[in-house]
């Protein structure tokens, strides 16, 4: 008999203090995907990022955090060159800073579940969704995922011999 899972999407109120276990779990998922996502030094850096976020959502299965997404709006004091790229191009936008799915939970629709929530929000407030994906190191899975979800490539940038990105947008 197949094990029953209880998937749920939870939007976290970032104005409330974060539980250490939540920060620990999200940091662990994030760091498990470096260099395909940006590294975070520690839980305090993660907490500072989350306090800037417009949307921080997680998925849980059987009470275990299985994925997360962190999105920002324009106008934040965020020191990311990729965020700066979109800030220069658009007056208003939703920026997906990072998404992570816990190892062993990929290809279960969790990323799509989080992106569907972003689509709902984007459509409600009429803003484009912006994201970047690493092309060096090459993140084929993420590129295909974004294209599948209706994102269009609008540019690319090389930061060094080891780090390049493609910029994507989806109109709200």
Secondary structure, DSSP 8 states (H G I E B T S, - for coil): ------EEEEE--TTS---HHHHHHHHHHHHTTTTTS----SHHHHHHHHHH-SEEEEEEETTEEEEEEEEEETT-----HHHHHHHHH-SS-EEEEEEEE-TT-TTSSHHHHHHHHHHHHHHHHT--EEEEEEEETB-HHHHHHHHHTT-EEEEEEEEETTEEEEEEEE--
